């Protein structure tokens, strides 16, 4: 990608720091994993962060031919042409399991948030190209993206000439995104020559056989279908081509579309190569690159990521051309670079998502993981406070955006969406990482962890708070939880009742439908109510018409408590939104936690079926420690995820890991005393966190 600070972004953009300029000056994005030159990436690569010889990582390849020389430490050079599912040793660890959920759009929380106009994509590097763990890590320091409600598409950004150019997303990211209705694309990156790019890799990618087939287009579709993600971001930035190569590239994209169509795969084209074969970042959809978006035969790519060189005029012209081609202007993503300055980036928002008139095009965020990377304190709580500000804005309330704020946060312009459209539904406010693991309010592992696939469907609007008094602090907190690693905390002085909006839903209510809250308070009790809205607000920004139902009292002695609220009085209607309202009984500051929220029919209370054939597939010992790979057969019926526990010699259970798939890697298992064998218990967990009977296996010492 070309450099925004050197004429490639909005003309009003402030210059970027020298470090960013140095990296991007030769065609930004070339070292997508940390954006370093290939030599620097190879020298600094960590082959197995937290893992050993058996550790699985996200897959990456060169199209066919490999670089000269030898790979750097921890880097494995592979040819995509030679890949097949049957020969992939990490396939089970990299395959996503959660299908793409359908979404709906509730009435927006504020008057300026538009539905059906601009959408948002994000190019996110979750880790290095090589050494990016397939299934999370034993650390809470991770980019645990939770604001899926504003995203339409996510690109698993990466690739470098020293490691590999084709990067497939790992399963936890895809599972979390799909649970929230967001598509995830892998990345095909053909770097500038200055960053080690070689035109032979472009020619390898688009090679056409005598019978007219494009074998690597078919291979890319096969990879995405086997791994369970949604398509490819194609970024051809290696210069030196000609019009014949551009024609081959267009034929390759058409072949990729045809091969991916049975699987619903999508293509996003990056504005780099044009119809002459040269790389000339246009900052627009125009006559030189339109054939990679739409040609005379029809659609070539589903969307285009418009380079940072855009201007207000070029975006307006691009939108107009898209419509003349019979396409939506919102299928164009205007690049917004936030890698270096985050919410301090200078952006001409009126050129993309103006107030008071229709949106011009859609938004394409480049590297929003800045919300984690720029922090000195990268604890989960600090990260989520920063991430909330990025997506919601300075006010931290999507219903009340800060007026005239220089950072036009997504919540202030784009309508949120939700996938909570059927029973049963539950949320334990688990963000996908934590400092420890909780079950039933008790700590069952003291180890920090990260696995995005275990994340809940969290409230999309964080946080809409209605009160006539002082606004309390509301956020996801990691000091205590009912289940997983976090809970919802409402803290501060409550001089009047405070209502906190939670989920936008479409839940059919029957005479047997009940809601349950698992909650706890501080020393002074608070009264708690559940809000259920059975119709939408009258207009964007209008109050949500909740019906308030008493949920009891929390606080004082007793810890966590479960409040059951029958919803029979609303039977025959559809719930559109859920909220909680708390009222302080005294004048002392409150500290109230919501550990879990569920809505279900009491007639459906069966436990899920257990998994079967749990076994240790491979192991490597290091004295009194071992690393293991385990697998099992999927349980019958609906399963949210699986949880693996260890049964210790004293009878205690310790949480080890969880995943949505049917394989797990344990990087470090220590022998407990003189036990003869480590005892494992694997349970299937359903949507209300009800666990199955265990499947058991052992590992002899």
C-alpha positions in Angstrom: 0.0 0.0 0.0 1.2 3.5 -0.8 2.0 6.0 1.8 -0.7 8.4 3.1 1.7 10.9 4.4 3.3 11.5 1.0 0.4 12.5 -1.1 -1.4 9.3 -0.9 -4.2 10.1 1.5 -6.5 13.0 2.1 -4.8 16.2 1.0 -5.6 17.7 4.5 -3.8 14.8 6.3 -1.0 15.8 8.7 2.4 14.4 7.9 3.1 11.1 9.5 6.1 10.4 11.8 9.4 9.4 10.1 9.1 5.8 11.3 5.9 5.3 9.4 7.2 7.3 6.4 10.3 5.1 6.2 8.2 1.9 6.2 5.6 3.1 3.8 7.6 5.3 1.4 8.2 2.4 -1.0 4.7 1.2 -1.1 3.1 0.9 2.3 2.0 -2.5 3.6 4.9 -4.3 2.1 5.8 -5.9 5.3 2.3 -6.4 6.5 3.3 -8.3 9.6 4.8 -5.5 11.6 5.4 -3.7 8.2 9.1 -4.4 8.3 11.4 -5.2 5.3 11.7 -8.9 4.6 15.2 -9.1 6.0 14.3 -7.5 9.3 11.2 -9.7 9.6 13.2 -12.9 9.0 15.8 -11.9 11.5 13.3 -11.0 14.2 10.8 -13.8 13.7 9.9 -15.8 16.8 9.4 -19.4 15.5 7.2 -20.6 18.3 5.8 -18.0 20.8 4.8 -20.1 23.7 4.8 -23.3 21.7 7.2 -26.1 20.7 7.7 -28.5 17.8 4.0 -29.5 17.7 2.6 -25.9 17.7 0.2 -25.2 14.8 0.2 -21.8 13.2 -2.0 -19.9 10.7 -1.1 -21.1 7.2 1.0 -19.0 4.7 2.4 -19.8 1.3 4.2 -18.4 -1.7 2.1 -18.9 -4.9 4.4 -21.5 -6.4 8.2 -20.8 -6.7 10.1 -20.1 -3.5 12.7 -17.3 -2.8 16.4 -17.9 -3.2 18.4 -18.7 -0.1 17.1 -20.1 3.2 14.2 -19.0 5.3 14.8 -17.1 8.6 14.4 -18.7 12.0 10.9 -20.1 12.5 9.9 -19.5 8.9 8.7 -22.3 6.7 8.6 -21.7 2.9 5.6 -23.5 1.3 4.1 -23.5 -2.2 0.4 -23.0 -2.4 0.4 -25.0 -5.6 1.5 -28.1 -3.7 -1.1 -27.7 -0.8 -3.9 -30.1 -0.4 -6.3 -30.6 2.5 -5.3 -34.3 2.8 -1.6 -33.3 3.3 -2.1 -30.4 5.7 -1.0 -31.5 9.2 -2.6 -28.5 10.8 -5.9 -28.5 9.0 -8.0 -29.5 12.1 -6.4 -26.7 14.1 -7.0 -24.0 11.4 -10.5 -24.9 10.4 -13.2 -22.6 11.5 -16.4 -24.2 12.8 -19.0 -21.3 13.3 -21.1 -20.6 10.2 -21.7 -17.0 9.1 -24.7 -15.8 11.1 -27.4 -13.7 9.4 -27.7 -10.1 10.7 -30.4 -7.5 11.1 -30.2 -3.8 11.5 -32.1 -2.2 14.4 -33.1 1.4 14.4 -29.9 3.3 14.9 -29.0 4.7 18.3 -28.4 8.3 17.0 -29.8 10.4 14.2 -26.5 10.5 12.2 -25.9 6.7 12.2 -27.1 5.6 8.8 -28.4 2.2 7.8 -27.9 0.8 4.3 -25.2 3.2 3.3 -21.5 3.2 4.3 -20.1 0.0 5.5 -16.7 -0.7 7.2 -13.9 -3.1 6.5 -10.7 -3.4 8.6 -7.3 -4.6 7.6 -5.9 -6.2 10.9 -2.6 -7.9 11.7 -3.4 -10.2 14.6 0.2 -11.4 14.6 3.3 -12.0 12.4 2.9 -13.9 9.1 4.9 -16.7 10.5 4.5 -17.9 14.1 0.8 -16.7 14.4 -0.8 -19.3 16.7 -3.7 -21.2 15.3 -5.7 -21.3 18.5 -4.9 -18.4 20.8 -2.1 -18.2 23.3 -1.3 -18.3 27.1 -1.4 -14.5 27.3 -4.1 -12.0 27.8 -2.2 -9.4 25.7 -4.0 -9.8 22.4 -6.1 -7.7 20.0 -9.5 -9.0 21.1 -11.7 -7.2 18.7 -15.3 -7.0 20.0 -16.9 -4.2 18.1 -18.2 -6.5 15.3 -21.5 -4.7 15.1 -20.0 -1.9 12.9 -17.9 -4.2 10.7 -19.0 -5.7 7.4 -15.7 -7.4 6.5 -12.4 -8.1 8.1 -9.1 -8.8 6.2 -6.6 -11.0 8.0 -3.7 -8.8 7.1 -0.2 -10.1 6.6 2.4 -11.4 4.2 6.0 -10.6 3.5 8.6 -11.6 0.8 10.7 -13.2 3.5 7.9 -15.5 4.8 5.0 -15.9 2.4 2.6 -13.9 0.3 -0.7 -15.8 0.8 -2.1 -15.8 4.4 -5.1 -17.7 5.6 -7.0 -16.5 8.7 -6.8 -18.5 11.9 -9.9 -20.2 13.2 -10.5 -18.1 16.3 -10.8 -14.9 14.3 -13.1 -16.5 11.8 -15.3 -18.1 14.5 -15.7 -14.9 16.4 -16.4 -12.9 13.3 -18.9 -15.4 12.0 -20.8 -15.5 15.3 -21.4 -11.8 14.7 -22.2 -12.0 11.0 -18.8 -10.6 9.8 -17.0 -12.0 6.8 -13.2 -12.7 7.0 -10.9 -12.6 4.0 -7.4 -14.0 3.6 -4.7 -11.9 2.1 -2.9 -12.3 -1.2 0.1 -9.9 -1.1 2.4 -9.3 -4.0 4.9 -6.8 -2.6 6.7 -3.9 -4.2 10.2 -4.7 -5.6 11.8 -2.5 -3.0 10.3 -4.9 -0.4 11.5 -8.1 -2.0 8.7 -8.4 -4.5 9.4 -10.4 -7.6 7.2 -10.3 -10.7 7.6 -14.1 -11.1 5.3 -14.5 -8.0 2.6 -12.5 -9.8 3.1 -14.6 -12.9 3.0 -17.8 -10.7 -0.3 -16.6 -9.2 -2.1 -15.9 -12.5 -0.6 -18.7 -14.6 -3.1 -20.0 -17.1 -3.0 -23.6 -18.3 -3.4 -24.7 -21.9 -7.0 -25.7 -21.1 -7.8 -22.2 -19.9 -7.8 -23.1 -16.2 -6.2 -20.9 -13.5 -5.0 -23.5 -11.1 -4.1 -21.1 -8.2 -7.5 -19.5 -8.4 -9.0 -22.9 -7.9 -6.5 -23.6 -5.1 -7.4 -20.3 -3.3 -11.1 -21.2 -3.4 -10.2 -24.7 -2.1 -8.2 -23.3 0.8 -11.0 -20.9 1.9 -13.7 -23.6 1.6 -11.5 -26.1 3.6 -10.6 -23.6 6.3 -14.1 -22.0 6.5 -13.4 -18.4 5.7 -15.1 -16.1 3.2 -12.7 -15.0 0.4 -9.6 -13.1 -0.5 -8.2 -9.6 -0.5 -6.0 -9.4 -3.6 -3.2 -6.8 -3.4 -0.9 -6.8 -6.5 1.8 -4.2 -5.9 4.8 -5.7 -7.7 5.7 -3.3 -10.6 7.0 -4.1 -14.0 4.0 -5.8 -15.5 2.3 -5.0 -18.8 -1.2 -5.0 -20.2 -0.9 -8.8 -21.0 -0.2 -9.5 -17.3 -3.1 -7.2 -16.3 -5.4 -9.2 -18.6 -4.2 -12.4 -17.0 -4.9 -10.9 -13.6 -8.4 -10.1 -14.6 -8.9 -13.6 -15.9 -7.5 -15.0 -12.6 -10.0 -12.9 -10.6 -12.9 -14.2 -12.8 -11.7 -17.7 -12.3 -11.4 -17.1 -8.5 -15.0 -15.8 -8.5 -16.2 -18.8 -10.4 -14.4 -21.3 -8.2 -15.6 -19.6 -5.0 -19.2 -19.0 -6.0 -20.5 -22.4 -4.8 -19.0 -21.5 -1.4 -20.2 -17.9 -1.3 -16.6 -16.5 -1.4 -15.9 -12.9 -2.0 -13.0 -10.9 -3.5 -11.8 -7.4 -2.5 -9.4 -5.8 -5.0 -6.8 -3.3 -3.8 -6.3 -0.3 -5.9 -2.7 -0.9 -7.1 -2.2 -2.6 -10.5 -4.1 -1.0 -13.3 -5.1 -2.1 -16.8 -1.6 -1.3 -18.2 0.0 -3.8 -15.8 1.8 -1.0 -14.0 1.3 -0.3 -10.3 -0.1 3.2 -10.0 -2.2 3.7 -6.9 -5.1 5.8 -8.2 -6.9 6.8 -5.0 -10.1 6.2 -7.0 -12.1 3.9 -9.1 -11.4 5.2 -12.6 -11.0 4.2 -16.2 -7.5 2.7 -15.5 -8.6 0.3 -12.9 -12.4 -0.2 -13.4 -11.9 -3.5 -15.2 -10.7 -5.1 -12.0 -14.0 -4.1 -10.4 -16.5 -4.4 -13.2 -15.9 -5.1 -16.9 -18.1 -5.6 -19.9 -18.9 -9.2 -18.8 -20.0 -8.1 -15.3 -18.7 -8.2 -11.8 -14.9 -9.0 -11.4 -14.5 -8.2 -7.7 -17.1 -7.7 -5.0 -15.5 -4.6 -3.5 -12.5 -2.3 -4.1 -10.2 -0.9 -1.4 -9.4 2.6 -2.7 -5.8 3.7 -1.9 -4.9 6.5 0.5 -4.3 8.9 -2.4 -8.0 9.7 -2.5 -9.4 13.2 -2.4 -12.9 14.4 -1.8 -13.2 14.9 -5.6 -11.9 11.4 -6.5 -14.2 9.7 -4.0 -17.2 11.5 -5.3 -16.2 10.6 -8.9 -15.6 7.0 -7.9 -19.0 6.7 -6.4 -20.6 8.1 -9.5 -18.6 5.7 -11.7 -19.6 2.7 -9.6 -23.3 3.6 -10.0 -22.9 4.1 -13.8 -21.4 0.6 -13.9 -24.6 -0.7 -12.1 -22.8 -1.1 -8.8 -23.2 0.4 -5.4 -20.9 3.3 -4.4 -20.7 1.6 -1.0 -18.8 -1.3 -2.5 -15.8 1.0 -2.5 -13.7 1.2 0.7 -11.9 4.6 1.2 -8.6 3.8 3.0 -8.2 5.5 6.4 -4.8 4.9 7.9 -5.0 4.6 11.7 -1.8 2.5 12.3 0.3 5.4 13.6 -2.1 7.9 15.2 -5.4 6.1 15.8 -8.2 8.5 16.7 -5.8 11.4 16.2 -5.4 10.7 12.5 -6.4 13.6 10.4 -9.3 12.4 8.2 -11.6 14.4 5.9 -14.7 12.7 7.1 -17.1 14.8 5.0 -15.5 13.2 1.9 -16.6 9.7 3.1 -19.4 9.8 5.7 -20.7 13.4 5.7 -23.3 14.6 8.1 -26.5 15.9 6.7 -26.3 14.0 3.4 -25.8 10.6 2.0 -22.6 8.8 2.5 -20.2 9.0 -0.4 -18.5 5.6 -0.2 -17.6 3.1 2.6 -14.8 3.1 5.2 -11.7 1.0 5.1 -9.6 1.1 8.3 -6.0 0.2 7.9 -4.6 -1.4 11.1 -7.1 -0.4 13.9 -5.2 -2.7 16.2 -3.4 0.6 17.1 -5.8 0.6 20.0 -3.6 -2.1 21.6 -0.2 -1.4 20.0 0.1 2.2 21.2 -0.6 1.4 24.9 2.1 1.3 27.6 -0.4 -0.6 29.7 -1.6 -3.5 27.6 -3.8 -5.1 30.2 -7.2 -6.3 28.9 -9.0 -3.5 30.7 -6.8 -0.8 29.3 -7.1 -2.2 25.9 -10.9 -2.3 25.9 -11.1 1.2 27.2 -9.0 2.4 24.3 -10.9 0.2 21.8 -14.3 1.4 23.0 -13.2 5.0 22.4 -12.0 4.2 18.9 -15.3 2.6 17.8 -17.8 4.5 20.0 -16.1 7.9 20.3 -15.1 10.3 23.1 -18.5 10.3 24.7 -18.3 6.4 25.1 -22.1 6.5 24.4 -23.2 5.7 20.8 -26.6 7.4 21.5 -24.9 10.7 22.4 -21.8 11.2 20.2 -19.6 14.1 21.3 -20.6 17.1 19.1 -18.0 18.2 16.6 -15.4 15.6 17.8 -12.5 15.5 15.4 -12.6 11.7 15.4 -15.8 10.6 13.7 -16.1 7.2 15.4 -18.0 4.4 13.5 -20.9 4.5 16.1 -21.6 8.1 15.2 -22.0 7.4 11.5 -22.8 3.8 10.8 -25.7 1.8 12.1 -24.9 -1.2 14.2 -26.1 -4.7 13.4 -26.8 -7.8 15.5 -27.2 -11.6 15.1 -29.3 -12.3 18.2 -32.4 -13.5 16.4 -33.3 -16.8 18.0 -33.7 -18.7 21.3 -31.8 -19.7 23.3 -29.5 -16.8 23.7 -26.9 -16.2 26.4 -24.0 -13.9 27.0 -21.5 -14.1 29.8 -19.7 -10.9 28.7 -16.6 -12.9 27.8 -14.3 -10.9 25.5 -12.1 -13.8 24.3 -9.2 -13.2 26.6 -8.7 -12.9 30.3 -6.3 -13.0 33.3 -7.8 -16.2 34.6 -10.8 -18.5 33.7 -14.0 -18.6 35.8 -16.7 -21.1 36.0 -19.8 -20.5 38.2 -18.0 -17.5 39.7 -15.0 -19.6 40.9 -11.5 -19.5 39.4 -10.7 -22.8 37.7 -7.5 -21.6 36.1 -5.1 -18.9 37.3 -3.4 -18.7 33.9 -3.9 -15.8 31.5 -5.4 -16.8 28.2 -6.5 -15.6 24.8 -8.8 -17.4 22.3 -11.1 -15.2 20.2 -13.4 -18.1 19.2 -14.6 -18.3 22.9 -15.9 -14.7 22.8 -19.6 -14.1 23.4 -21.9 -12.1 21.3 -21.5 -8.9 23.2 -23.7 -5.8 23.2 -23.2 -3.9 20.0 -23.8 -0.4 21.5 -21.3 0.2 24.2 -22.6 1.9 26.2 -26.0 3.6 26.0 -26.7 4.8 29.5 -29.9 6.6 30.4 -30.1 8.4 33.8 -31.4 11.7 35.2 -28.4 11.7 37.6 -24.7 11.2 37.4 -23.6 8.7 34.7 -21.8 5.7 36.2 -18.8 4.1 34.5 -19.8 1.1 32.5 -17.4 -1.4 30.9 -16.0 -4.9 30.5 -14.0 -5.8 33.6 -11.5 -8.6 34.3 -11.2 -8.6 38.1 -14.1 -11.0 38.5 -16.4 -13.0 36.3 -19.1 -15.6 36.4 -17.9 -17.5 33.3 -14.9 -17.0 31.0 -12.6 -14.1 31.7 -14.7 -11.0 32.2 -18.0 -9.4 33.3 -20.0 -6.2 32.9 -19.2 -3.7 35.6 -21.3 -0.7 36.5 -19.5 1.5 39.1 -19.8 4.9 40.6 -22.3 7.2 42.3 -25.9 6.6 41.4 -27.9 9.7 42.2 -30.8 8.4 40.1 -31.7 5.0 38.5 -29.4 4.2 35.6 -30.5 2.1 32.6 -27.8 0.4 30.5 -28.7 -0.8 27.0 -27.5 -4.3 26.2 -28.4 -6.3 23.1 -30.4 -5.5 20.1 -32.4 -8.7 19.5 -35.2 -10.4 17.6 -36.4 -13.0 20.1 -39.9 -14.6 19.8 -41.5 -14.7 23.3 -43.7 -17.6 24.4 -45.5 -18.4 27.6 -42.5 -20.5 28.7 -39.8 -18.0 27.9 -37.7 -16.8 30.8 -34.7 -14.5 31.2 -32.0 -15.0 33.8 -29.5 -12.6 35.2 -26.4 -13.7 37.1 -25.2 -10.7 39.1 -23.5 -9.5 42.2 -23.1 -6.2 44.0 -20.8 -4.4 46.4 -21.3 -3.9 50.1 -24.5 -1.8 49.6 -27.4 -3.5 47.8 -28.9 -2.2 44.6 -32.3 -3.0 43.0 -32.1 -4.5 39.6 -34.7 -4.6 36.7 -34.6 -6.2 33.3 -35.8 -4.1 30.4 -37.5 -5.8 27.4 -38.6 -3.7 24.4 -41.2 -5.3 22.2 -41.0 -2.7 19.5 -38.4 -0.4 18.0 -37.9 3.2 18.8 -40.0 5.6 16.7 -36.9 7.0 14.9 -33.1 7.0 15.0 -32.0 8.4 18.3 -35.4 8.1 19.9 -35.8 6.4 23.3 -36.1 2.6 23.3 -39.6 1.7 24.8 -38.6 -0.8 27.5 -41.0 -2.6 29.7 -39.2 -2.9 33.1 -39.5 -6.2 35.0 -38.2 -6.6 38.6 -35.1 -8.8 38.8 -34.5 -8.6 42.6 -31.6 -7.1 44.7 -27.9 -7.7 44.4 -25.1 -6.8 46.8 -24.4 -7.2 50.5 -23.5 -10.7 51.5 -23.9 -13.8 49.3 -21.9 -13.1 46.2 -23.3 -14.1 42.8 -27.0 -14.7 42.6 -29.3 -15.8 39.8 -32.5 -13.9 39.1 -35.1 -15.6 36.9 -37.7 -13.3 35.2 -40.7 -15.0 33.5 -41.6 -13.3 30.2 -45.0 -14.9 29.9 -46.7 -11.5 30.1 -45.1 -10.6 26.8 -45.9 -13.9 25.1 -46.8 -13.7 21.4 -44.6 -10.7 20.9 -41.0 -10.3 19.7 -38.3 -8.8 22.0 -36.3 -6.1 20.1 -33.9 -4.9 22.8 -32.7 -5.9 26.3 -31.4 -3.6 29.0 -30.8 -3.5 32.8 -31.7 -0.7 35.2 -30.1 -0.4 38.7 -31.2 1.8 41.5 -29.0 2.5 44.6 -30.6 2.0 48.0 -28.2 4.4 49.6 -25.8 7.2 48.8 -22.5 5.2 48.7 -20.9 4.4 45.3 -22.1 1.2 43.7 -20.2 -1.7 42.2 -22.6 -4.0 40.4 -21.5 -6.8 38.1 -23.6 -8.7 35.5 -21.9 -12.0 34.9 -24.4 -13.6 32.6 -27.7 -12.8 30.7 -29.8 -15.5 29.1 -33.2 -15.8 27.4 -34.6 -19.3 26.8 -37.7 -21.4 26.8 -38.0 -23.6 29.8 -39.4 -26.4 27.7 -35.9 -26.9 26.1 -33.6 -27.9 28.9 -31.7 -31.0 27.7 -28.0 -31.2 28.1 -25.9 -31.4 24.9 -24.5 -34.7 23.8 -20.9 -35.4 24.7 -18.0 -35.5 22.2 -16.4 -38.9 21.6 -13.1 -40.5 20.7 -11.0 -38.0 22.7 -7.3 -39.0 22.1 -3.8 -37.7 22.2 -2.5 -37.6 18.6 1.0 -36.4 19.2 3.3 -35.5 22.1 6.8 -34.3 22.9 8.2 -34.6 26.3 10.7 -32.3 28.1 11.4 -33.9 31.5 8.4 -33.5 33.7 6.6 -31.4 31.0 5.0 -32.3 27.6 3.3 -30.6 24.7 0.4 -32.4 23.2 -2.0 -32.4 20.3 -5.5 -33.8 21.0 -8.5 -34.4 18.8 -12.0 -35.8 19.1 -15.2 -36.3 17.2 -17.8 -33.6 17.1 -20.8 -34.0 19.5 -24.2 -34.6 18.0 -26.5 -31.6 17.9 -25.8 -27.9 18.3 -22.5 -27.1 20.1 -21.2 -23.6 20.9 -17.6 -24.7 21.8 -15.7 -27.4 23.7 -13.8 -27.0 27.0 -10.9 -29.2 28.1 -10.2 -29.7 31.8 -7.7 -31.6 33.7 -8.7 -33.8 36.6 -5.9 -33.5 39.3 -4.9 -36.3 41.7 -6.8 -34.5 44.5 -10.0 -34.5 42.5 -9.9 -30.8 41.6 -10.7 -29.7 38.0 -8.5 -27.2 36.2 -9.5 -25.5 32.9 -6.8 -26.0 30.2 -8.3 -24.6 27.0 -11.3 -24.3 24.8 -12.1 -24.2 21.1 -14.9 -24.3 18.6 -13.2 -27.0 16.5 -12.3 -30.6 17.2 -8.5 -30.3 17.9 -6.4 -28.6 20.5 -2.8 -28.0 21.1 -1.4 -27.8 24.7 2.0 -26.1 24.7 3.0 -27.0 28.3 1.5 -29.7 30.5 3.3 -30.3 33.8 3.2 -33.5 35.8 1.2 -33.2 39.0 3.2 -34.7 41.8 3.8 -38.4 41.1 0.7 -39.0 39.0 0.9 -41.9 36.6 -1.1 -40.2 33.9 -2.6 -36.8 33.3 -6.4 -37.2 33.2 -8.4 -35.1 30.6 -12.1 -34.3 30.5 -13.6 -32.7 27.4 -17.2 -31.3 27.4 -19.4 -29.9 24.7 -21.0 -26.5 25.8 -24.2 -25.2 24.3 -25.5 -21.7 23.7 -26.7 -21.4 27.3 -23.3 -22.7 28.6 -24.8 -26.0 29.7 -22.1 -28.6 29.6 -22.3 -32.2 28.4 -21.1 -35.3 30.2 -17.3 -35.6 29.7 -15.3 -37.6 27.2 -12.1 -38.8 28.9 -8.6 -39.6 27.9 -5.2 -39.8 29.7 -1.6 -39.1 29.0 0.8 -41.5 30.7 4.0 -40.1 32.3 
